[in-house]
Amino acid sequence: MKDQNIHSSDWEKQIHKTTVWLGIWTFSWVLTVAITSFGPVMWGENTLINLPLILLNVGIGVGMIIANIRHIKIQDEMMQKVHLEAMGISLGVAVVGGIAYSMLDATNVIPFDAEISGLVGLIGLTYLITLLINVRRYK
């Protein structure tokens, strides 16, 4: 019994560690998105500044993806299933919704340009809502 508690404690520490790292990578990525998006207002369309920032954003994005993979791999089977389903639904909504959104813009059905930020918001909300529903359903 004692060994099982030690193992459980180690697992909980690992979950905490991967959660913290995922948070750090995600915050860093969002920060580089903001700097890359809003920075050119201050320094203009300067390729010598903007290109390295975009490359930094992509690099940190790759780090965030790796942190996410590590975080999911350490989860128990149920939580892996919950995340996998939420990711699958989010991917489907991104593809179907993104193409529909683009077609609405291309055919001038909507009076504004289809911006990627709208699609990113839709993906994030879909993932969050699906994750909450799945956690509740499987508990």
N, C-alpha and C positions, 0 to 999 in steps of 0.2 A: 504494500500500500504506500509506504514511504517513497519507494522508487518511482511509483507512478506520479506522485505529487511533485517530485523533483523534475521529472520529465515534463509534466504539464506546466510547471513554473518556467522551465527553459523555453518551451514552445511559446508561452505567453510573452516572454521577454523578446523572442525573435519576432513575433507578430508586432510588438510595440516598436522594435527597432526598424523593421521594414516599413511600418506606417509612418514613422518619423522621417525616414529617408525619402519615401514617396512624397510626403508633404514638402520637404525641402526642394526636391527636384521640380515638383509641380509649381511651387511658388517662384522658383528661379526662372522656369520657362515662361510663366505668365508675366513676370517682370521684364524679360527680354522681348516678349511680344509687345508690351506697352512701350518700351523704349524704342523699339524698331518702328512701331506704328506712329508714335507721336513725336519722336525725336526730330524727324525731318522738318517739322514746323519750326524748330529752332535753328537747325543748321542747313536746311534746304536739301536739294537732291544731290548730295555729295556722295558719289560712289565710293570714295576712299573711306568714308565713315559708314555708310549704309550697308555695303556688301559684307564687311567683317561682322557687323552686328547681326545680319541675317544668318551668316554662317554660324555665329555663336548661338543664335536661337535654335538652329537646326541641331547643333551639337548637344545643347542642353535638352532639346526635345528627345533626342535619342537616349540620353541619360534617363529622362523621365520614363520612357517606354521600358527600358531595362529595369528600372526601379519598380515599375508596375508589374512586370513579369515576375520579378523576385518576390514581390508582395503576394501575388496570387498563388505562386508555387508553394508558399509556406502555409497557406490556408488549409483547413480541413476540406474533405471532399465535398461536403455540402456547400460551403462558401465558394469553392471553386466553381461548382455548378451554378450557383446564384450569379456570380460574376460573368461566367461564360454566356449564360442566357441573356443577361442584361447587355453584354457587348454585342451579341448576335443581333438582338432586336435593334440596338442603336445603329449598327452597321446597315441593316435593312432600311431603317428610317432615313439614314443619311443618304443612301443611294437613291431610293424612291423619292424621298422628299426633296433632295438636292436637284435631281433632274426635273421634277415638277416645278420647283422654284425657278430654275433656270429657264424652263419653257414659258412660265408665266411672264418672265422678264422679256424673253426673246419675242414673244407674240404681243407684247405691250398690253397684256391683261391687267398687270399691276402698274400703277403710275410712278413707280420708283425702280431704281436699279437693284437687282438681286445682289446682296452683299454676303460675303462668306460669314460674317459675324452672325447673321440670322441663322444660318445652317449650323454653325458651331453651338449656338444657344439651343437649337432644337435637339442636337445630339446630346448635349449635356443634360438637358431636362429629361430626355427619353431614358438615358442611362440611369439617372437618379431615381426617377419614378419607377422604372422597371426593377431596379435594385431593391427599393423599398417594398414593392409588391412581392418580389421573390423571397426576400428575407421573412416577411410576414407569412407567406404561403408555406415555406419549408420549416418554419419553427413549430 
